[in-house]
């Protein structure tokens, strides 16, 4: 019983595969539809930090994506400000985002709707300290001085947190 | 189709004057994974990366993995000094 189901599903796949591949490649290279474009535009504006990656932050499926997730963690980007899209779950997004950003590889990071870069750029910015300044200036992570002020006046801080 | 190192090197050198270029084949011979380090003048990091992405568009599309470190001469010099100090 199992064998027959397996065989039929395999056949189904192989019959479908060529046409699907052709179709997605066609859209990938030239014709990113207006609809796809506006969907991606919406996606990058959905959250202050948006990451297009392979896999999920908990289970990255690629070393470059893993590296970027780790960098964001180390930078202390709050999870509620981060939205990650798994391009492996969506072939159209996978090809569409490359054309949208004019960037050939995944992962890709957007901050406040602005393209920052892929793994190499983020790694470089992280190592040089530039990324921290960048996230601070974009209001993604609190500035160091603010943290120091909070630490210096813990009582006023706790009052502030109770206020609406 | 494998991309060979010499073709990459030629494509880069034909397009821009690079003061430093390292191409490392990380694919153990199948020609699908490269890491390159290059040094040339360009406005921002993002602009330099985009330039190389565009230049090697066809090659990158055929590869499985591609990684670049693209510095300006000043950045590269500073980096070298840092490494010497370590």
gemmi code that builds the backbone of each chain (N, CA, C; Angstrom):
import gemmi

chains = {
    "A": [
        ("UNK", (0.824, -1.204, 0.000), (0.000, 0.000, 0.000), (0.857, 1.251, 0.000)),
        ("UNK", (1.843, 1.180, 0.931), (2.728, 2.345, 1.021), (3.481, 2.580, -0.277)),
        ("UNK", (3.884, 1.401, -0.853), (4.710, 1.534, -2.044), (3.954, 2.245, -3.162)),
        ("UNK", (2.706, 1.890, -3.298), (1.956, 2.502, -4.395), (1.762, 4.003, -4.161)),
        ("UNK", (1.477, 4.359, -2.927), (1.308, 5.795, -2.658), (2.595, 6.529, -2.963)),
        ("UNK", (3.691, 5.891, -2.523), (4.993, 6.512, -2.717), (5.248, 6.716, -4.203)),
        ("UNK", (4.996, 5.622, -4.969), (5.300, 5.708, -6.387), (4.440, 6.785, -7.063)),
        ("UNK", (3.185, 6.794, -6.702), (2.328, 7.763, -7.390), (2.738, 9.203, -7.039)),
        ("UNK", (3.141, 9.397, -5.785), (3.526, 10.763, -5.439), (4.830, 11.159, -6.128)),
        ("UNK", (5.719, 10.179, -6.287), (6.967, 10.471, -6.984), (6.694, 10.839, -8.439)),
        ("UNK", (5.806, 10.047, -9.037), (5.458, 10.326, -10.432), (4.854, 11.729, -10.574)),
        ("UNK", (4.000, 11.995, -9.632), (3.336, 13.290, -9.646), (4.373, 14.413, -9.603)),
        ("UNK", (5.336, 14.220, -8.704), (6.392, 15.219, -8.546), (7.171, 15.399, -9.837)),
        ("UNK", (7.594, 14.256, -10.395), (8.467, 14.351, -11.557), (7.708, 14.927, -12.752)),
        ("UNK", (6.414, 14.646, -12.783), (5.655, 15.192, -13.891), (5.500, 16.711, -13.746)),
        ("UNK", (5.366, 17.108, -12.483), (5.129, 18.528, -12.266), (6.401, 19.361, -12.317)),
        ("UNK", (7.471, 18.732, -11.857), (8.678, 19.510, -11.607), (9.133, 20.412, -12.754)),
        ("UNK", (9.272, 19.878, -13.987), (9.875, 20.728, -15.021), (9.100, 22.022, -15.263)),
        ("UNK", (7.784, 21.885, -15.315), (7.016, 23.089, -15.631), (7.114, 24.109, -14.504)),
        ("UNK", (7.085, 23.610, -13.248), (7.182, 24.549, -12.120), (8.516, 25.284, -12.159)),
        ("UNK", (9.566, 24.508, -12.419), (10.895, 25.117, -12.417), (10.983, 26.203, -13.483)),
        ("UNK", (10.495, 25.863, -14.653), (10.532, 26.840, -15.738), (9.788, 28.111, -15.361)),
        ("UNK", (8.642, 27.899, -14.777), (7.798, 29.037, -14.448), (8.491, 29.949, -13.431)),
        ("UNK", (9.010, 29.309, -12.347), (9.616, 30.159, -11.320), (10.869, 30.852, -11.856)),
        ("UNK", (11.612, 30.144, -12.696), (12.814, 30.790, -13.220), (12.453, 31.978, -14.094)),
        ("UNK", (11.398, 31.805, -14.866), (10.953, 32.895, -15.721), (10.648, 34.130, -14.903)),
        ("UNK", (9.878, 33.938, -13.834), (9.530, 35.087, -13.005), (10.762, 35.619, -12.298)),
        ("UNK", (11.667, 34.705, -11.964), (12.840, 35.118, -11.190), (13.689, 36.104, -11.974)),
        ("UNK", (13.898, 35.810, -13.215), (14.897, 36.601, -13.908), (14.379, 37.905, -14.499)),
        ("UNK", (13.202, 37.882, -15.050), (12.763, 39.094, -15.720), (11.531, 39.718, -15.107)),
        ("UNK", (10.540, 38.856, -14.883), (9.215, 39.408, -14.665), (8.756, 39.282, -13.230)),
        ("UNK", (9.339, 40.042, -12.370), (8.835, 40.099, -11.012), (7.533, 40.894, -11.087)),
        ("UNK", (6.425, 40.214, -10.863), (5.139, 40.878, -11.069), (4.943, 42.007, -10.064)),
        ("UNK", (4.089, 42.928, -10.458), (3.786, 44.061, -9.597), (3.250, 43.570, -8.263)),
        ("UNK", (2.465, 42.501, -8.349), (1.859, 41.956, -7.142), (2.934, 41.403, -6.203)),
        ("UNK", (3.853, 40.620, -6.779), (4.923, 40.047, -5.965), (5.760, 41.156, -5.345)),
        ("UNK", (6.014, 42.179, -6.139), (6.818, 43.299, -5.675), (6.153, 43.998, -4.481)),
        ("UNK", (4.847, 44.217, -4.596), (4.180, 44.926, -3.507), (4.059, 44.038, -2.272)),
        ("UNK", (3.979, 42.724, -2.494), (3.957, 41.811, -1.347), (5.271, 41.869, -0.580)),
        ("UNK", (6.370, 41.878, -1.333), (7.673, 41.940, -0.686), (7.835, 43.280, 0.023)),
        ("UNK", (7.388, 44.341, -0.649), (7.464, 45.675, -0.054), (6.727, 45.695, 1.292)),
        ("UNK", (5.554, 45.062, 1.306), (4.783, 44.986, 2.545), (5.566, 44.197, 3.594)),
        ("UNK", (6.177, 43.109, 3.138), (6.908, 42.238, 4.065), (8.068, 42.976, 4.725)),
        ("UNK", (8.787, 43.794, 3.948), (9.949, 44.462, 4.551), (9.535, 45.609, 5.459)),
        ("UNK", (8.291, 46.046, 5.316), (7.833, 47.121, 6.195), (7.065, 46.582, 7.402)),
        ("UNK", (6.929, 45.245, 7.451), (6.111, 44.640, 8.508), (6.756, 44.751, 9.882)),
        ("UNK", (8.067, 44.922, 9.905), (8.778, 44.935, 11.177), (10.048, 45.785, 11.010)),
        ("UNK", (10.563, 46.374, 12.116), (11.767, 47.196, 11.973), (12.950, 46.423, 11.375)),
        ("UNK", (13.102, 45.168, 11.797), (14.190, 44.353, 11.256), (13.580, 43.148, 10.551)),
        ("UNK", (13.877, 43.013, 9.273), (13.324, 41.896, 8.510), (14.459, 41.107, 7.870)),
        ("UNK", (14.437, 39.801, 8.123), (15.489, 38.941, 7.599), (14.889, 37.890, 6.666)),
        ("UNK", (15.426, 37.824, 5.472), (15.071, 36.750, 4.552), (16.168, 35.707, 4.646)),
        ("UNK", (15.807, 34.513, 5.055), (16.839, 33.520, 5.344), (16.416, 32.133, 4.873)),
        ("UNK", (17.377, 31.204, 4.944), (17.049, 29.804, 4.664), (16.843, 29.120, 6.005)),
        ("UNK", (15.642, 28.612, 6.221), (15.297, 28.029, 7.506), (14.686, 29.079, 8.413)),
        ("UNK", (14.647, 28.784, 9.694), (14.087, 29.713, 10.672), (15.177, 30.089, 11.674)),
        ("UNK", (14.985, 31.188, 12.431), (16.011, 31.552, 13.417), (16.338, 30.399, 14.371)),
        ("UNK", (15.330, 29.608, 14.740), (15.593, 28.477, 15.626), (16.290, 27.337, 14.902)),
        ("UNK", (15.969, 27.202, 13.630), (16.577, 26.123, 12.850), (17.036, 26.622, 11.492)),
        ("UNK", (18.164, 27.318, 11.475), (18.674, 27.797, 10.179), (19.101, 26.615, 9.314)),
        ("UNK", (18.881, 26.754, 8.006), (19.198, 25.652, 7.099), (20.452, 25.939, 6.287)),
        ("UNK", (21.196, 26.948, 6.677), (22.358, 27.322, 5.894), (23.309, 28.099, 6.802)),
        ("UNK", (24.592, 27.858, 6.619), (25.584, 28.471, 7.502), (25.574, 29.990, 7.466)),
        ("UNK", (25.326, 30.572, 6.280), (25.323, 32.034, 6.160), (24.120, 32.620, 6.912)),
        ("UNK", (22.979, 31.947, 6.788), (21.791, 32.409, 7.499), (21.992, 32.271, 9.005)),
        ("UNK", (22.601, 31.168, 9.400), (22.878, 30.959, 10.820), (23.760, 32.081, 11.361)),
        ("UNK", (24.785, 32.429, 10.596), (25.715, 33.468, 11.026), (24.978, 34.785, 11.267)),
        ("UNK", (24.088, 35.131, 10.360), (23.370, 36.405, 10.497), (22.443, 36.378, 11.715)),
        ("UNK", (21.756, 35.260, 11.919), (20.894, 35.133, 13.100), (21.722, 35.317, 14.370)),
        ("UNK", (22.901, 34.705, 14.383), (23.758, 34.824, 15.568), (24.236, 36.251, 15.776)),
        ("UNK", (24.555, 36.929, 14.686), (24.989, 38.323, 14.794), (23.868, 39.166, 15.394)),
        ("UNK", (22.642, 38.972, 14.905), (21.513, 39.755, 15.417), (21.296, 39.480, 16.906)),
        ("UNK", (21.476, 38.221, 17.292), (21.359, 37.874, 18.706), (22.427, 38.580, 19.528)),
        ("UNK", (23.661, 38.504, 19.050), (24.771, 39.130, 19.778), (24.589, 40.630, 19.899)),
        ("UNK", (24.005, 41.239, 18.868), (23.779, 42.678, 18.893), (22.638, 43.037, 19.838)),
        ("UNK", (21.908, 42.026, 20.264), (20.798, 42.267, 21.177), (19.565, 42.831, 20.493)),
        ("UNK", (19.373, 42.482, 19.237), (18.150, 42.905, 18.546), (16.973, 42.168, 19.185)),
        ("UNK", (15.998, 42.907, 19.745), (14.899, 42.243, 20.434), (14.054, 41.406, 19.471)),
        ("UNK", (13.724, 40.179, 19.871), (12.989, 39.266, 18.983), (11.687, 39.865, 18.455)),
        ("UNK", (11.058, 40.741, 19.263), (9.766, 41.291, 18.794), (9.962, 42.300, 17.663)),
        ("UNK", (11.196, 42.777, 17.493), (11.440, 43.705, 16.385), (11.917, 42.987, 15.122)),
        ("UNK", (12.145, 41.683, 15.272), (12.689, 40.917, 14.146), (11.618, 40.031, 13.526)),
        ("UNK", (11.529, 40.105, 12.213), (10.656, 39.170, 11.518), (11.504, 38.442, 10.489)),
        ("UNK", (11.458, 37.118, 10.539), (12.258, 36.336, 9.597), (11.357, 35.574, 8.643)),
        ("UNK", (11.712, 35.602, 7.372), (10.970, 34.835, 6.369), (11.858, 33.703, 5.876)),
        ("UNK", (11.287, 32.507, 5.846), (12.014, 31.349, 5.360), (11.804, 31.210, 3.855)),
        ("UNK", (12.831, 31.515, 3.072), (12.654, 31.478, 1.613), (12.543, 30.049, 1.091)),
        ("UNK", (13.019, 29.081, 1.880), (12.921, 27.690, 1.433), (11.473, 27.224, 1.428)),
        ("UNK", (10.639, 27.881, 2.231), (9.232, 27.495, 2.287), (8.429, 28.152, 1.160)),
        ("UNK", (9.070, 29.053, 0.416), (8.342, 29.827, -0.585), (9.237, 30.119, -1.798)),
        ("UNK", (9.196, 29.230, -2.797), (10.096, 29.369, -3.951), (9.947, 30.717, -4.657)),
        ("UNK", (8.738, 31.245, -4.645), (8.513, 32.511, -5.336), (9.218, 33.652, -4.610)),
        ("UNK", (9.145, 33.597, -3.288), (9.834, 34.599, -2.479), (11.343, 34.468, -2.670)),
        ("UNK", (11.816, 33.205, -2.721), (13.241, 32.950, -2.847), (13.820, 33.615, -4.093)),
        ("UNK", (13.106, 33.483, -5.207), (13.623, 34.113, -6.419), (13.248, 35.592, -6.457)),
        ("UNK", (12.055, 35.913, -5.967), (11.583, 37.295, -6.025), (12.435, 38.248, -5.224)),
        ("UNK", (12.861, 37.826, -4.054), (13.609, 38.738, -3.180), (14.976, 39.077, -3.786)),
        ("UNK", (15.517, 38.128, -4.543), (16.816, 38.388, -5.173), (16.697, 39.521, -6.194)),
        ("UNK", (15.604, 39.479, -6.927), (15.427, 40.533, -7.927), (15.008, 41.846, -7.265)),
        ("UNK", (14.162, 41.727, -6.269), (13.674, 42.910, -5.563), (14.839, 43.718, -4.997)),
        ("UNK", (15.754, 43.025, -4.330), (16.882, 43.713, -3.690), (18.031, 43.929, -4.667)),
        ("UNK", (17.950, 43.307, -5.831), (19.082, 43.268, -6.739), (20.304, 42.720, -6.011)),
        ("UNK", (20.095, 41.591, -5.379), (21.135, 40.974, -4.566), (21.064, 39.470, -4.806)),
        ("UNK", (22.191, 38.825, -5.179), (22.096, 37.453, -5.686), (21.988, 36.363, -4.625)),
        ("UNK", (22.212, 36.717, -3.367), (22.299, 35.649, -2.365), (21.342, 35.861, -1.201)),
        ("UNK", (21.131, 34.796, -0.463), (20.330, 34.789, 0.757), (21.304, 34.394, 1.871)),
        ("UNK", (21.281, 34.938, 3.030), (20.309, 35.853, 3.634), (20.396, 37.304, 3.173)),
        ("UNK", (19.323, 38.033, 3.434), (19.271, 39.473, 3.177), (18.597, 40.147, 4.364)),
        ("UNK", (19.181, 41.261, 4.782), (18.617, 41.953, 5.945), (18.098, 43.342, 5.570)),
        ("UNK", (16.899, 43.629, 6.039), (16.314, 44.966, 5.896), (16.109, 45.586, 7.268)),
        ("UNK", (16.444, 46.866, 7.399), (16.181, 47.583, 8.646), (15.385, 48.841, 8.303)),
        ("UNK", (14.233, 49.000, 8.956), (13.308, 50.101, 8.658), (13.072, 50.245, 7.150)),
        ("UNK", (12.910, 49.126, 6.487), (12.604, 49.124, 5.066), (13.795, 49.380, 4.160)),
        ("UNK", (14.992, 49.454, 4.740), (16.185, 49.767, 3.952), (17.084, 48.531, 3.871)),
        ("UNK", (17.559, 48.226, 2.680), (18.430, 47.062, 2.508), (19.804, 47.320, 3.126)),
        ("UNK", (20.219, 46.416, 3.998), (21.528, 46.590, 4.648), (22.592, 45.741, 3.962)),
        ("UNK", (22.283, 44.479, 3.730), (23.254, 43.630, 3.061), (23.018, 42.166, 3.369)),
        ("UNK", (23.961, 41.359, 2.934), (23.908, 39.925, 3.197), (24.902, 39.563, 4.282)),
        ("UNK", (25.261, 38.294, 4.301), (26.104, 37.790, 5.381), (27.471, 38.471, 5.442)),
        ("UNK", (28.118, 38.628, 4.291), (29.468, 39.203, 4.287), (29.472, 40.614, 4.853)),
        ("UNK", (28.502, 41.412, 4.411), (28.435, 42.802, 4.842), (28.141, 42.880, 6.337)),
        ("UNK", (27.174, 42.084, 6.790), (26.811, 42.125, 8.204), (27.966, 41.669, 9.080)),
        ("UNK", (28.645, 40.632, 8.635), (29.785, 40.133, 9.399), (30.864, 41.217, 9.498)),
        ("UNK", (31.129, 41.870, 8.378), (32.125, 42.941, 8.360), (31.722, 44.090, 9.274)),
        ("UNK", (30.447, 44.483, 9.197), (29.956, 45.586, 10.020), (29.973, 45.207, 11.498)),
        ("UNK", (29.679, 43.943, 11.765), (29.671, 43.463, 13.143), (31.079, 43.524, 13.726)),
        ("UNK", (32.035, 43.069, 12.937), (33.410, 43.018, 13.435), (34.007, 44.410, 13.619)),
        ("UNK", (33.619, 45.341, 12.753), (34.204, 46.675, 12.851), (33.487, 47.541, 13.895)),
        ("UNK", (32.360, 47.065, 14.390), (31.612, 47.850, 15.375), (30.587, 48.768, 14.734)),
        ("UNK", (30.606, 48.799, 13.400), (29.722, 49.690, 12.651), (28.251, 49.305, 12.841)),
        ("UNK", (28.019, 48.002, 12.990), (26.642, 47.506, 13.043), (25.929, 47.983, 14.308)),
        ("UNK", (26.667, 48.010, 15.406), (26.083, 48.465, 16.662), (25.618, 49.918, 16.523)),
        ("UNK", (26.519, 50.761, 15.990), (26.170, 52.162, 15.770), (24.968, 52.276, 14.853)),
        ("UNK", (24.953, 51.436, 13.842), (23.861, 51.473, 12.871), (22.527, 51.141, 13.545)),
        ("UNK", (22.511, 50.047, 14.290), (21.274, 49.642, 14.975), (20.840, 50.712, 15.980)),
        ("UNK", (21.813, 51.318, 16.653), (21.484, 52.385, 17.611), (20.842, 53.558, 16.890)),
        ("UNK", (21.442, 53.948, 15.774), (20.946, 55.125, 15.058), (19.557, 54.865, 14.470)),
        ("UNK", (19.248, 53.603, 14.211), (17.932, 53.273, 13.646), (16.911, 52.978, 14.741)),
        ("UNK", (17.357, 53.092, 16.001), (16.425, 52.874, 17.113), (16.061, 51.418, 17.324)),
        ("UNK", (16.912, 50.518, 16.844), (16.630, 49.097, 17.014), (17.098, 48.616, 18.384)),
        ("UNK", (18.273, 49.088, 18.776), (18.767, 48.760, 20.111), (19.023, 50.064, 20.855)),
        ("UNK", (18.878, 50.063, 22.186), (19.084, 51.297, 22.949), (20.546, 51.742, 22.889)),
        ("UNK", (20.748, 53.040, 22.932), (22.110, 53.569, 22.920), (22.797, 53.232, 24.234)),
        ("UNK", (24.111, 53.057, 24.152), (24.871, 52.689, 25.345), (24.692, 53.679, 26.477)),
        ("UNK", (24.683, 54.995, 26.151), (24.572, 56.017, 27.204), (23.246, 55.885, 27.945)),
        ("UNK", (22.172, 55.575, 27.167), (20.864, 55.425, 27.802), (20.886, 54.284, 28.805)),
        ("UNK", (21.544, 53.207, 28.412), (21.646, 52.061, 29.310), (22.394, 52.456, 30.572)),
        ("UNK", (23.472, 53.231, 30.394), (24.279, 53.662, 31.528), (23.449, 54.552, 32.448)),
        ("UNK", (22.651, 55.452, 31.851), (21.789, 56.332, 32.644), (20.799, 55.511, 33.464)),
        ("UNK", (20.211, 54.520, 32.811), (19.246, 53.676, 33.509), (19.884, 52.976, 34.694)),
        ("UNK", (21.101, 52.499, 34.448), (21.786, 51.767, 35.507), (22.134, 52.703, 36.674)),
        ("UNK", (22.428, 53.966, 36.345), (22.833, 54.926, 37.375), (21.643, 55.323, 38.244)),
        ("UNK", (20.463, 55.328, 37.688), (19.278, 55.728, 38.441), (18.224, 54.623, 38.401)),
        ("UNK", (18.464, 53.550, 39.144), (17.556, 52.415, 39.058), (16.160, 52.714, 39.603)),
        ("UNK", (16.048, 53.612, 40.614), (14.743, 53.846, 41.221), (13.811, 54.579, 40.251)),
        ("UNK", (14.349, 55.615, 39.621), (13.520, 56.362, 38.682), (13.126, 55.475, 37.505)),
        ("UNK", (14.029, 54.560, 37.181), (13.758, 53.647, 36.076), (12.557, 52.748, 36.386)),
        ("UNK", (12.517, 52.226, 37.621), (11.421, 51.319, 37.937), (10.097, 52.087, 37.991)),
        ("UNK", (10.165, 53.360, 38.439), (8.963, 54.189, 38.410), (8.482, 54.375, 36.976)),
        ("UNK", (9.453, 54.657, 36.131), (9.118, 54.924, 34.726), (8.438, 53.712, 34.096)),
        ("UNK", (8.912, 52.544, 34.478), (8.360, 51.351, 33.826), (6.921, 51.100, 34.277)),
        ("UNK", (6.544, 51.648, 35.429), (5.159, 51.448, 35.885), (4.204, 52.424, 35.206)),
        ("UNK", (4.760, 53.591, 34.851), (3.910, 54.608, 34.227), (3.342, 54.091, 32.907)),
        ("UNK", (2.137, 54.537, 32.551), (1.529, 54.059, 31.305), (2.259, 54.561, 30.057)),
    ],
    "B": [
        ("UNK", (27.715, 23.854, -14.040), (28.997, 24.017, -14.742), (30.012, 24.655, -13.818)),
        ("UNK", (31.186, 24.048, -13.691), (32.161, 24.648, -12.771), (32.702, 25.980, -13.283)),
        ("UNK", (32.975, 26.856, -12.364), (33.554, 28.146, -12.694), (35.032, 28.020, -12.369)),
        ("UNK", (35.905, 28.432, -13.269), (37.283, 28.295, -12.823), (37.856, 29.622, -12.368)),
        ("UNK", (38.841, 29.458, -11.514), (39.418, 30.568, -10.774), (39.990, 31.625, -11.716)),
        ("UNK", (40.638, 31.139, -12.775), (41.284, 32.069, -13.704), (40.248, 32.942, -14.403)),
        ("UNK", (39.114, 32.317, -14.734), (38.045, 33.083, -15.387), (37.535, 34.186, -14.462)),
        ("UNK", (37.401, 33.872, -13.202), (36.959, 34.863, -12.219), (37.962, 36.014, -12.129)),
        ("UNK", (39.212, 35.614, -12.024), (40.275, 36.604, -11.886), (40.292, 37.542, -13.090)),
        ("UNK", (40.165, 36.946, -14.276), (40.170, 37.751, -15.508), (39.003, 38.721, -15.524)),
        ("UNK", (37.827, 38.207, -15.176), (36.624, 39.033, -15.221), (36.771, 40.244, -14.297)),
        ("UNK", (37.364, 40.022, -13.148), (37.515, 41.125, -12.188), (38.564, 42.125, -12.684)),
        ("UNK", (39.700, 41.578, -13.089), (40.802, 42.468, -13.477), (40.501, 43.261, -14.740)),
        ("UNK", (39.668, 42.674, -15.588), (39.308, 43.377, -16.812), (38.442, 44.604, -16.480)),
        ("UNK", (37.646, 44.485, -15.447), (36.670, 45.534, -15.158), (37.204, 46.647, -14.271)),
        ("UNK", (38.017, 46.312, -13.298), (38.475, 47.341, -12.354), (39.930, 47.135, -11.965)),
        ("UNK", (40.603, 48.242, -11.623), (41.959, 48.100, -11.106), (41.909, 47.704, -9.626)),
        ("UNK", (42.249, 46.475, -9.333), (42.268, 46.049, -7.938), (43.701, 46.059, -7.432)),
        ("UNK", (43.883, 46.561, -6.223), (45.251, 46.589, -5.708), (45.578, 45.286, -4.990)),
        ("UNK", (44.540, 44.520, -4.690), (44.790, 43.246, -4.033), (43.647, 42.298, -4.370)),
        ("UNK", (43.974, 41.064, -4.680), (42.925, 40.115, -5.040), (43.300, 38.710, -4.578)),
        ("UNK", (42.411, 38.110, -3.804), (42.607, 36.720, -3.396), (41.351, 35.972, -3.788)),
        ("UNK", (41.533, 34.862, -4.481), (40.373, 34.038, -4.799), (40.600, 32.666, -4.214)),
        ("UNK", (39.695, 32.270, -3.367), (39.858, 30.969, -2.741), (38.719, 30.056, -3.161)),
        ("UNK", (39.116, 28.927, -3.743), (38.120, 27.934, -4.127), (37.831, 27.069, -2.903)),
        ("UNK", (36.617, 27.197, -2.376), (36.286, 26.454, -1.160), (35.461, 25.222, -1.462)),
        ("UNK", (35.430, 24.838, -2.732), (34.528, 23.762, -3.117), (35.240, 22.421, -3.194)),
        ("UNK", (36.493, 22.371, -2.819), (37.346, 21.196, -3.021), (37.293, 20.713, -4.461)),
        ("UNK", (37.333, 21.637, -5.382), (37.541, 21.259, -6.774), (36.333, 21.285, -7.697)),
        ("UNK", (35.111, 21.340, -7.153), (33.969, 21.279, -8.060), (33.623, 22.654, -8.636)),
        ("UNK", (34.260, 23.707, -8.122), (34.088, 25.028, -8.710), (32.741, 25.665, -8.428)),
        ("UNK", (32.160, 25.352, -7.285), (30.836, 25.895, -7.010), (30.812, 26.807, -5.790)),
        ("UNK", (31.963, 26.948, -5.161), (31.975, 27.737, -3.935), (33.268, 28.539, -3.859)),
        ("UNK", (33.113, 29.856, -3.852), (34.300, 30.697, -3.836), (34.220, 31.755, -2.743)),
        ("UNK", (35.382, 32.106, -2.223), (35.457, 33.250, -1.322), (36.526, 34.167, -1.892)),
        ("UNK", (36.205, 35.437, -2.097), (37.213, 36.324, -2.642), (37.439, 37.531, -1.730)),
        ("UNK", (38.666, 38.003, -1.730), (39.003, 39.222, -1.013), (39.517, 40.191, -2.055)),
        ("UNK", (38.946, 41.378, -2.142), (39.480, 42.322, -3.105), (39.510, 43.735, -2.553)),
        ("UNK", (40.416, 44.495, -3.085), (40.613, 45.844, -2.605), (40.543, 46.804, -3.782)),
        ("UNK", (39.569, 47.666, -3.765), (39.494, 48.706, -4.787), (38.712, 49.890, -4.247)),
        ("UNK", (38.809, 50.985, -4.970), (38.162, 52.228, -4.557), (36.675, 52.183, -4.898)),
        ("UNK", (35.853, 52.522, -3.944), (34.411, 52.546, -4.204), (33.717, 53.222, -3.048)),
        ("UNK", (32.549, 53.762, -3.311), (31.905, 54.624, -2.317), (31.622, 53.933, -0.980)),
        ("UNK", (30.634, 53.074, -0.961), (30.287, 52.415, 0.298), (30.488, 50.918, 0.159)),
        ("UNK", (30.470, 50.238, 1.308), (30.620, 48.785, 1.273), (29.530, 48.169, 0.404)),
        ("UNK", (28.313, 48.654, 0.626), (27.190, 48.108, -0.139), (27.383, 48.340, -1.641)),
        ("UNK", (27.846, 49.519, -1.991), (28.062, 49.842, -3.404), (29.146, 48.945, -3.999)),
        ("UNK", (30.205, 48.712, -3.235), (31.283, 47.861, -3.743), (30.792, 46.430, -3.937)),
        ("UNK", (30.032, 45.944, -2.951), (29.501, 44.588, -3.086), (28.568, 44.479, -4.286)),
        ("UNK", (27.723, 45.484, -4.448), (26.782, 45.462, -5.578), (27.537, 45.445, -6.903)),
        ("UNK", (28.616, 46.209, -6.936), (29.415, 46.273, -8.152), (29.947, 44.883, -8.515)),
        ("UNK", (30.489, 44.200, -7.534), (31.041, 42.865, -7.773), (29.923, 41.867, -8.098)),
        ("UNK", (28.809, 41.985, -7.385), (27.667, 41.103, -7.682), (27.239, 41.239, -9.132)),
        ("UNK", (27.211, 42.478, -9.593), (26.786, 42.746, -10.957), (27.825, 42.224, -11.946)),
        ("UNK", (29.074, 42.485, -11.621), (30.177, 42.072, -12.492), (30.209, 40.552, -12.668)),
        ("UNK", (30.006, 39.835, -11.582), (30.119, 38.380, -11.617), (28.747, 37.699, -11.600)),
        ("UNK", (27.750, 38.432, -12.082), (26.374, 37.967, -12.032), (26.201, 36.559, -12.587)),
        ("UNK", (26.696, 36.346, -13.789), (26.507, 35.047, -14.438), (27.204, 33.939, -13.665)),
        ("UNK", (28.415, 34.256, -13.196), (29.174, 33.242, -12.466), (28.505, 32.910, -11.131)),
        ("UNK", (28.058, 33.962, -10.440), (27.453, 33.732, -9.122), (26.182, 32.888, -9.267)),
        ("UNK", (25.444, 33.142, -10.321), (24.203, 32.390, -10.528), (24.470, 30.893, -10.660)),
        ("UNK", (25.657, 30.547, -11.126), (25.975, 29.131, -11.322), (26.604, 28.484, -10.099)),
        ("UNK", (26.943, 29.314, -9.120), (27.634, 28.758, -7.957), (26.650, 28.374, -6.880)),
        ("UNK", (27.156, 27.566, -5.967), (26.342, 27.224, -4.810), (26.539, 28.268, -3.712)),
        ("UNK", (27.788, 28.693, -3.529), (28.056, 29.678, -2.477), (29.102, 30.669, -2.933)),
        ("UNK", (28.900, 31.916, -2.561), (29.849, 32.954, -2.943), (29.968, 33.948, -1.799)),
        ("UNK", (31.199, 34.235, -1.445), (31.399, 35.162, -0.339), (32.465, 36.175, -0.741)),
        ("UNK", (32.235, 37.438, -0.425), (33.243, 38.437, -0.789), (33.564, 39.358, 0.383)),
        ("UNK", (34.834, 39.719, 0.441), (35.249, 40.766, 1.358), (35.842, 41.840, 0.484)),
        ("UNK", (35.204, 42.980, 0.496), (35.573, 44.011, -0.448), (35.951, 45.280, 0.301)),
        ("UNK", (37.243, 45.586, 0.296), (37.724, 46.739, 1.057), (38.200, 47.858, 0.142)),
        ("UNK", (38.237, 49.068, 0.692), (38.954, 50.143, 0.008), (40.424, 50.017, 0.408)),
        ("UNK", (41.347, 50.612, -0.362), (42.758, 50.533, -0.004), (43.021, 50.991, 1.440)),
        ("UNK", (42.323, 52.046, 1.873), (42.528, 52.557, 3.240), (42.090, 51.528, 4.282)),
        ("UNK", (40.916, 50.962, 4.049), (40.406, 49.966, 4.985), (41.348, 48.774, 5.072)),
        ("UNK", (41.835, 48.371, 3.905), (42.683, 47.187, 3.865), (43.990, 47.433, 4.602)),
        ("UNK", (44.529, 48.633, 4.426), (45.777, 48.997, 5.100), (45.583, 48.964, 6.615)),
        ("UNK", (44.471, 49.549, 7.063), (44.174, 49.573, 8.496), (44.046, 48.157, 9.036)),
        ("UNK", (43.435, 47.306, 8.232), (43.231, 45.919, 8.631), (44.560, 45.184, 8.779)),
        ("UNK", (45.446, 45.427, 7.807), (46.765, 44.792, 7.849), (47.519, 45.205, 9.107)),
        ("UNK", (47.447, 46.512, 9.414), (48.137, 47.020, 10.601), (47.602, 46.365, 11.866)),
        ("UNK", (46.289, 46.252, 11.907), (45.649, 45.626, 13.068), (46.143, 44.206, 13.263)),
        ("UNK", (46.238, 43.495, 12.130), (46.646, 42.101, 12.225), (48.097, 41.975, 12.643)),
        ("UNK", (48.901, 42.934, 12.188), (50.306, 42.891, 12.570), (50.476, 43.108, 14.061)),
        ("UNK", (49.617, 43.964, 14.599), (49.723, 44.256, 16.027), (49.371, 43.060, 16.900)),
        ("UNK", (48.527, 42.192, 16.374), (48.032, 41.080, 17.194), (49.098, 40.028, 17.497)),
    ],
}
model = gemmi.Model(1)
for chain_id, residues in chains.items():
    chain = gemmi.Chain(chain_id)
    for i, (resn, *xyz) in enumerate(residues, 1):
        res = gemmi.Residue()
        res.name, res.seqid = resn, gemmi.SeqId(i, " ")
        for name, pos in zip(("N", "CA", "C"), xyz):
            atom = gemmi.Atom()
            atom.name, atom.element = name, gemmi.Element(name[0])
            atom.pos, atom.b_iso = gemmi.Position(*pos), 0.0
            res.add_atom(atom)
        chain.add_residue(res)
    model.add_chain(chain)
structure = gemmi.Structure()
structure.add_model(model)
structure.setup_entities()
